[in-house]
């Protein structure tokens, strides 16, 4: 069975991830004032924070450099996908990464900062796009570390060399 590159699936995952990210941020911007803290669940608060830096507020004063770094990272991500687009399941982490990255990029362009709002104890505030990006990276690492695909030239049922009938 021939596998397709999964462009459509990656695009669908990216669109869903982007839509959910933008929806949650719009709800937070509409209902929570900057700096306001709202009890959500035990150990989880909602707090509206404008993150001008990269992940967890790093490079907070970098300004345009953050946009350039994000664009370069996104281009690299697309390059990985295009180079290995027929790899089974790659569409899922690529879609999550793309949707999350575009969601945060939209915030940077329209708001001047990324809206973060989930606050879990000592962990810096984050948003749904950050979760999507993190999950995409974890799945991608897992796939490349533990998800090696079988050699397409060798059938799954083939015996290792030297163990079949007539060997030895």
Buried (B, 14 or more C-beta within 10 A) or exposed (E): EEEEBBBEBBBBBBBBBBEBBBEBBEEBBEEBEEEEEBEBEEEEBBBBBBBBBBBEBEEEEBEEEBEEEBEEBBEEBBEBBEEEBEBEBBBBBBBBBBBBBBBBBBBBEEEEBBBBBBBEEEEBBBBBBBBBBBBBBEBBEEBBEEBEEEEEEEEEEEEEEEEEEEEE
